Amino acid sequence: MAATRSQHRGMVRLMLKFPRVRGALQLLEVRKPTVINLYEAYEDACSTLETLQVAALSDPVLLAEYAALCTEIETDVIALCLAFERNGS
């Protein structure tokens, strides 16, 4: 299953933010293809957060929700990476 541009951008964002797990992020894409859905969700959440941050009249509650969503996805992906590195699967 080939990753879409959005899924790939999400993975690249994570790789840039968490260089220690770059290899695991790439291997997860191959060994657990469903992880690309998390990559896509991360890209979408980050893009929306960036848009809201530059908008002059952004709702602070919405900003906080998207920031929390980005953090939650990061936490989930890092947990997957650490489990993958520990168990090899």
Backbone as CSV, one residue per row, in Angstrom:
resi,resn,N_x,N_y,N_z,CA_x,CA_y,CA_z,C_x,C_y,C_z
1,MET,0.849,-1.169,0.000,0.000,0.000,0.000,0.896,1.235,0.000
2,ALA,0.824,2.024,-1.032,1.655,3.216,-1.154,1.042,4.368,-0.371
3,ALA,1.893,5.104,0.289,1.435,6.238,1.092,1.061,7.401,0.186
4,THR,0.027,8.130,0.592,-0.355,9.337,-0.123,0.619,10.449,0.257
5,ARG,0.520,11.552,-0.443,1.392,12.696,-0.126,1.174,13.166,1.306
6,SER,-0.074,13.211,1.720,-0.393,13.660,3.076,0.196,12.710,4.119
7,GLN,0.096,11.428,3.866,0.655,10.440,4.791,2.171,10.572,4.857
8,HIS,2.782,10.755,3.704,4.240,10.911,3.658,4.676,12.186,4.380
9,ARG,3.964,13.282,4.164,4.304,14.534,4.847,4.181,14.383,6.358
10,GLY,3.160,13.657,6.807,3.002,13.418,8.240,4.176,12.653,8.810
11,MET,4.631,11.633,8.072,5.787,10.865,8.529,7.033,11.749,8.566
12,VAL,7.215,12.572,7.554,8.386,13.454,7.505,8.346,14.452,8.656
13,ARG,7.184,15.000,8.950,7.064,15.919,10.106,7.515,15.218,11.383
14,LEU,7.045,13.999,11.563,7.428,13.241,12.760,8.921,12.944,12.768
15,MET,9.473,12.618,11.615,10.910,12.337,11.527,11.733,13.566,11.891
16,LEU,11.266,14.733,11.468,11.986,15.966,11.790,11.870,16.312,13.272
17,LYS,10.712,16.069,13.841,10.504,16.401,15.248,11.163,15.396,16.189
18,PHE,11.226,14.135,15.752,11.765,13.060,16.593,12.844,12.292,15.841
19,PRO,14.010,12.892,15.660,15.049,12.238,14.860,15.516,10.898,15.431
20,ARG,15.378,10.700,16.716,15.833,9.455,17.329,15.077,8.233,16.811
21,VAL,13.841,8.431,16.375,13.032,7.284,15.928,12.782,7.286,14.414
22,ARG,13.599,8.006,13.678,13.410,8.075,12.218,13.366,6.702,11.568
23,GLY,14.316,5.872,11.920,14.362,4.531,11.328,13.128,3.725,11.662
24,ALA,12.699,3.800,12.895,11.500,3.057,13.311,10.267,3.570,12.577
25,LEU,10.190,4.885,12.377,9.055,5.441,11.640,8.991,4.885,10.221
26,GLN,10.132,4.774,9.586,10.177,4.242,8.222,9.850,2.750,8.203
27,LEU,10.387,2.006,9.164,10.120,0.570,9.217,8.663,0.275,9.568
28,LEU,8.090,1.094,10.437,6.685,0.901,10.780,5.803,1.021,9.547
29,GLU,6.134,1.948,8.683,5.338,2.141,7.467,5.323,0.857,6.636
30,VAL,6.444,0.149,6.624,6.554,-1.080,5.838,5.935,-2.268,6.575
31,ARG,6.234,-2.394,7.856,5.822,-3.591,8.610,4.412,-3.488,9.200
32,LYS,3.966,-2.280,9.462,2.612,-2.056,9.992,1.964,-0.947,9.167
33,PRO,1.517,-1.295,7.968,1.019,-0.278,7.033,-0.118,0.592,7.578
34,THR,-0.834,0.104,8.575,-1.928,0.914,9.112,-1.430,2.169,9.833
35,VAL,-0.146,2.199,10.189,0.401,3.382,10.862,0.342,4.614,9.957
36,ILE,0.266,4.409,8.653,0.220,5.572,7.768,-1.050,6.390,7.978
37,ASN,-2.077,5.758,8.537,-3.283,6.522,8.872,-2.984,7.534,9.978
38,LEU,-2.127,7.140,10.922,-1.705,8.080,11.969,-0.848,9.196,11.374
39,TYR,0.002,8.849,10.426,0.831,9.866,9.766,-0.055,10.890,9.063
40,GLU,-1.091,10.400,8.390,-2.003,11.308,7.686,-2.775,12.181,8.678
41,ALA,-3.246,11.590,9.750,-3.963,12.352,10.771,-3.056,13.418,11.373
42,TYR,-1.785,13.077,11.562,-0.822,14.038,12.106,-0.613,15.197,11.138
43,GLU,-0.468,14.896,9.871,-0.310,15.945,8.862,-1.525,16.859,8.852
44,ASP,-2.699,16.280,8.859,-3.926,17.079,8.841,-4.032,17.963,10.087
45,ALA,-3.744,17.396,11.244,-3.833,18.158,12.494,-2.793,19.281,12.535
46,CYS,-1.568,18.980,12.110,-0.510,19.997,12.108,-0.819,21.121,11.121
47,SER,-1.296,20.754,9.956,-1.639,21.766,8.946,-2.741,22.687,9.453
48,THR,-3.757,22.094,10.058,-4.856,22.901,10.605,-4.360,23.783,11.736
49,LEU,-3.532,23.244,12.608,-2.982,24.027,13.708,-2.179,25.211,13.181
50,GLU,-1.344,24.980,12.182,-0.557,26.066,11.597,-1.453,27.145,10.992
51,THR,-2.512,26.734,10.323,-3.458,27.684,9.732,-4.123,28.515,10.821
52,LEU,-4.540,27.854,11.878,-5.184,28.564,12.989,-4.221,29.520,13.686
53,GLN,-2.958,29.137,13.790,-1.977,29.973,14.473,-1.728,31.285,13.740
54,VAL,-1.843,31.283,12.427,-1.585,32.518,11.676,-2.849,33.334,11.442
55,ALA,-4.008,32.739,11.682,-5.268,33.465,11.510,-5.426,34.472,12.644
56,ALA,-5.801,35.668,12.278,-5.896,36.761,13.252,-6.980,36.518,14.301
57,LEU,-8.059,35.882,13.928,-9.187,35.735,14.848,-9.433,34.282,15.252
58,SER,-8.383,33.530,15.406,-8.533,32.118,15.761,-9.091,31.953,17.165
59,ASP,-9.920,30.970,17.311,-10.512,30.622,18.597,-9.458,29.922,19.455
60,PRO,-9.136,30.472,20.625,-8.112,29.857,21.482,-8.459,28.428,21.908
61,VAL,-9.726,28.131,22.054,-10.138,26.780,22.436,-9.829,25.809,21.302
62,LEU,-10.117,26.221,20.071,-9.832,25.391,18.912,-8.328,25.190,18.741
63,LEU,-7.561,26.252,18.966,-6.097,26.142,18.927,-5.607,25.098,19.933
64,ALA,-6.125,25.179,21.137,-5.716,24.239,22.189,-6.104,22.807,21.828
65,GLU,-7.288,22.644,21.237,-7.730,21.304,20.847,-6.810,20.698,19.792
66,TYR,-6.431,21.489,18.793,-5.553,20.959,17.747,-4.135,20.727,18.268
67,ALA,-3.662,21.584,19.152,-2.347,21.366,19.751,-2.353,20.065,20.553
68,ALA,-3.438,19.831,21.300,-3.556,18.596,22.085,-3.656,17.381,21.170
69,LEU,-4.375,17.510,20.067,-4.496,16.405,19.117,-3.134,16.037,18.526
70,CYS,-2.347,17.050,18.163,-0.995,16.794,17.641,-0.155,16.051,18.674
71,THR,-0.224,16.494,19.904,0.532,15.860,20.982,0.079,14.419,21.208
72,GLU,-1.224,14.179,21.166,-1.740,12.822,21.342,-1.247,11.889,20.238
73,ILE,-1.277,12.367,19.007,-0.807,11.531,17.894,0.689,11.270,18.036
74,GLU,1.447,12.296,18.406,2.890,12.115,18.623,3.135,11.045,19.678
75,THR,2.401,11.111,20.763,2.547,10.146,21.849,2.247,8.731,21.364
76,ASP,1.164,8.584,20.605,0.797,7.264,20.079,1.866,6.715,19.136
77,VAL,2.346,7.564,18.246,3.344,7.110,17.268,4.661,6.770,17.956
78,ILE,5.081,7.587,18.901,6.331,7.306,19.619,6.200,6.001,20.408
79,ALA,5.049,5.766,21.009,4.837,4.499,21.727,4.949,3.315,20.762
80,LEU,4.392,3.446,19.572,4.514,2.389,18.563,5.970,2.171,18.176
81,CYS,6.698,3.269,17.994,8.115,3.169,17.616,8.926,2.477,18.704
82,LEU,8.707,2.868,19.940,9.453,2.265,21.044,9.124,0.787,21.189
83,ALA,7.858,0.436,21.028,7.472,-0.969,21.089,8.093,-1.744,19.932
84,PHE,8.124,-1.134,18.769,8.718,-1.770,17.600,10.209,-2.000,17.814
85,GLU,10.885,-0.971,18.329,12.335,-1.112,18.577,12.611,-2.173,19.638
86,ARG,11.739,-2.249,20.630,11.926,-3.214,21.728,11.621,-4.643,21.280
87,ASN,10.538,-4.807,20.528,10.071,-6.148,20.168,10.366,-6.539,18.735
88,GLY,10.697,-5.580,17.908,10.947,-5.883,16.508,9.676,-6.143,15.717
89,SER,8.543,-5.790,16.303,7.271,-5.966,15.579,6.224,-5.018,16.093
